[in-house]
């Protein structure tokens, strides 16, 4: 197996990233600010597991998502997994 084969299974391609960014568009400006900053800082580092964690978060309502971003709540049930928690940690990093 070559390095490029390993990379293709781990790193999302450009088309998937475009679709992911579109899927992450939200109705609340506050959520969009968190998400835009996340992509600015981490888009080049996103792995397939992180993409899956992000997609799980995007299934939430805007208010529930904002509560998680602001750490008013923590993930529960099916959302309480390592990928979602890692994405949230990346989103919650204080501005520098």
N, C-alpha and C positions, 0 to 999 in steps of 0.2 A: 504494500500500500504506500502511495507517495504522500508527501506532505500536502500537496494540493487536494488530494482526496480526503485527507483528514480535515482540512480546513473547510471544504465544502459541506461537510456534514455538521460542523460545529458553528460556522459563521453564516448568518443569513445573507442571501444575495441582495443586490441592489433593488430588484423588483419587489422582493418581500419587504424590504425596508420602506419603500415608497408606500406599499399597501398598509404597513404597520402604522406609519405616520398618519395616514388618512384615517385609519381605524381609531386612532388615539384622539382625534378631534372631539372636543367636548362642548357641552352647552354652557358650562360655567367658566368664565374667564380665569378664575383662580386655578382651576384644574389645568387649563391650557398653559398657564404660566409655569406650573410645576413640570408639566410634560415637555414643554419646549426647552426648558433649562436642562432637563434630563437628557434629551436628544442632543443638545449642544455639547454637553459634557461627555456623554457615554455612547453615542451612536456607533462609533468605530470599534467599541469594545463589546458590543452586544453579542452574546452567544445564543444558540437555539433555546437553552433552558431559560435564559433571561427573557427572551421574546415570549415564551410560553407564560412566564410569570406576569409579564406586562399585559398579555391578552386576557389572562384571568382577571386582572384588575379592571380592564376595560369593560367587562361584563357587568360591573356594578353601576348603580345609579350615581349621578353626579354628586349628590350630597353624601352618600356613603363613601365614595372615593375621596372626597375632600376631607372627610373625617379621618381617613387612614393617612392621607398625606400630612395632615396637621397633627398626627399622633393623638387625636382625641379618642380613637379606637385602635385596636390591634386586630389583625386578621383572625378569623375564627372558622371552624369547620374546614371545608375543602380549600379555603384560601390560606389556611395556616400551613404553609409548606415553605421549604427553603428558597425556592425561586421567587415567590411572591415577597417574602421577607427581604431578600437581597435587593429586589427592585425598589421596595419601599425605603430601605436604608439609603439607596443611591438617590432617591427622590427627596428624602428628608434632609440631606446634607445642607447645613447652613450656608448661606451665601458668603463668599469671601471677596 
